[in-house]
Amino acid sequence: MSLSQFSGCLSCQHGISWERLLPHLAGVTAEAAEMTDGLLCIWARARADHGVCPRCSQPSIRVHSAYGRRLADAPVGGRRVLVRLAVRRFFCGNPDCPAVTFAEQIDGLTARRARRTPPLARMLTAVALALAGRAGARLAPGLDLAAGRSSMLRLVMALPDPQAGTVKVLGVDLSGVLSHPSVTSASVA
């Protein structure tokens, strides 16, 4: 079943568009969809006819090249979702900008170098915060998510610590170390 047939079935019966079910895909045009063995694969491209340079914020319509990108997305209806996104690289038109080319990013769907969509990253982060590495990785398949224990730990370590600010003064108590017979004060300094 293609995505247009899927969208047509929902909209003709209930007035629900696929953009309402998957709001983070509002910035893309879905060209096709396929369901196979527990996986929903969506082929998409950006709706915008231009890209915006992330360094100087200048829009550009000059396309340098294109490539495919695979993004794991949050599960829908008990199926894992894979977004196969056609991404364009643009020339930056600003001669003062250090970026000669840049890849387009789609708000709510992509982040630089990320292989997961923000909704999936939020779900995995919640599991990782609750259970950490191995336990989170064991629970993930039961929630139709895929992540290993190292990925879970990286998600937790990437979070900003709301309690930690800039360290202004750091003190180290070496009294216990210096009293150990194998440590001399010369080896510590």
N, C-alpha and C positions, 0 to 999 in steps of 0.2 A: 504494500500500500504506500503510495507516495504521500508526501506531506501535504500537497494540495488536496488530495482526496481526503486525508485525515482532517485538514482544516475545514474543507467543505462539509463533511459529515457533521462536525460539531456546530458550525455556524448555521447550517440549514435547519437543524433540529432544536438547538438550544440557544443560539446567539452567542456562543462562546468561541473566541478566536484562540489560536494556539499561542499568540503573544500573551494572553492573559494567564495561560497555564505555565508558560515559561518566560516570565518577564525579562530575564537577563538576555534573551535572544531578540529583544526588540530592535537592536541595532544592526541585525543581519537579515538578509533575504535567504530563506531556506529553499534550496533548489530541489532537494530530494530527501527522502527518509526511507530507511529500510530496517525491518525487525528480523533478527536472526538469533536463534539460540540464546535468549535472555539479554540481547544487546540491541538497543535502538541507536542506529547510526544516522546522523543528520549532516548532510552536505550543505554548507552555507557560504555566503560571501557578504562583505560589508555593504550596507545600504548607501552609505555616503559616497559621493563621487570624488572626494578629496581626503587627504590626510592632514593631520596637524603635527608639526614638528614638536617633539617632547622637550627640546632644549630652548627654542626661541618662540614657540607657540604660533608660528606663521603657517597658514594653510598652504597646501601645495596640490596641484592637479597633475604634475609631471610624474608619471609612473616610471620607475627604474626597472623593476622586475616583479615577479610574483612567485609564491611558493605555497605549499600546503602545510597546514598545521593541525595537529591532533590534540584535542582538549577533552579530558575526562570531565563529565558533568554529573550533577546530582542525579540519583536514580529516579525514574518515573514509572509508576505502576509496577514496581517489583523488577524493573529491568534497568541494567546499567545503561548509561547514555554516553555516546562518543560524538563529539562535534568535530567534523572534518571541515576546517575553515580555510578558504582561499584567501591568502593574505597578500597585500601589495606592499612593495617598498617604493617610497617616493623620494625624489630629489628635493632637498631643502632649497628654496629659492633665495634665502637670506645669505648674502655673501659674507656677512660677519659671523654667521653661526658656525661652530666647530663641527656640526653634524652635516656631512655631505648627503647621506641618505638616511632614511629612517623607515621602520616598519609601522604600519597602521595598527592602532590599538582600538578596541571596541569597548566602550564604557560598560561596566557590569559583566563583561564576558571574558576579556583578556587582561593579562598583566604581563609585563616583560619577562620573558623566559619561563613563564609558568606553564605547566602542563595540565593544570586543573582550573576549572572555572571558580570564581569566588564562592558561589553557593556550595560547591563540593568541598572547597577548602574550609569553609566555616563548619560544615558538618564534621569533617575529619578532625578539625581542631577541637571541637566540643568533645568528641570521643577521646582524643589524646589527652585533653586536660583532665578528664574524669579517670582514665585508666592508664595513661602513659603508653609505653612501648608494646611489650608482648601481649598484654591483656587487651589493649585497644586493637591490635592487629588481629587477635582472635575474634573479637566482636564484629569488626568491620564487615566480613563476608555475610554475616547474619543480617546486616542492614543494607545489603547490596552495594557495599563500598569496597574498594580495593586499595589497600595500603599495607606496607610492611612495618615492622617495629621501628626501624630506623627512620622511616618517613614520619611516623607518629612523633618520635622524639624531636625531629627537626622542626615540625610544626609548633611544638611547645617552645622550643628554644628560640624560634623566630618571633614569638610574641613580645611586645614591649611590656616591661614590668612596671605596672602603675605605682608600685611602692618605691621603686628605685629612681633616684634622680641623679644628678651629677655628683660624683664623689669629690668632695673638696679636701677632706683630710682623711688619710688612711693610716692607721696605726697597726703595727704588727708586734705581738707579744712573743719574744724569743726566750723568755725566762725558762720555759720548760725544755726548749731545745738546747740551750746552753748548758743546762745542768746534766744532760746526758753524757756519759763517759766517752762516747766515740766522737763527739762534736767539740771542736775547739772554737774559740772566738775568732781565730784567724780564718777558719774555713767558712764561717758565716758571713764575714765582711767581704 
